[in-house]
């Protein structure tokens, strides 16, 4: 009798992300219904339907795993060892106005470690993924290992609130730093697709404020960057996920050191 080989967690993450991407792509341009989430935030019918497609893939393959979805919240055992983090449409504001800069994020945490993750670009039809050891790009049926590079000098900076580290850190002040102006060129795409781009060599770095612990938005991209060999810390050079201290994901040590020094200069002298 033939023995069926079980789908790996990484391959499942890719499949689930692609399922969500198909929904996002299919509903593009249809002016999907909006659902208010308060504080100026909203979801669209595309967010909800894409999340449902992702959940169906995950639950069909791993029915005992817990899931945290951006739109559906927590399901499964509260203290589950295995938990999927799902952001079905990162860049909802972009999507709602006809901008294609969005991402679909799926990640699996086992304990404190992210062991599999996928970030899909629905419109380029490519998926960046990791099994926790290597990081890869899947496009047009082929897969290639990701190679970070700071050559572009492009640094994506998240300008969306909340800003828990203000006034010690403000993203707008980083953009005005003379060393930043001399050494880098800012980009603001307003989606965590740009975090995956650091791992892929399309951005020199990504910087954001905020609390990233168990984040459905950032966990997949951070896992990609770490697996690809990027330098990833919080805004103060500590390991990520240690608190509400944001993120620096840089293609190399030199870029990370330069950005970290600029950020340190923002802090009051007593805090440096």
Helices and strands as residue ranges (DSSP letters): H 9-27, E 34-38, E 41-44, H 45-61, E 66-69, E 73-75, E 82-90, H 92-96, E 103-110, E 113-121, E 126-130, E 135-139, E 142-145, E 154-157, H 171-176, H 178-183, E 185-187, H 193-199, E 205-208, H 219-228, E 231-233, E 247-250, H 253-266, G 269-271
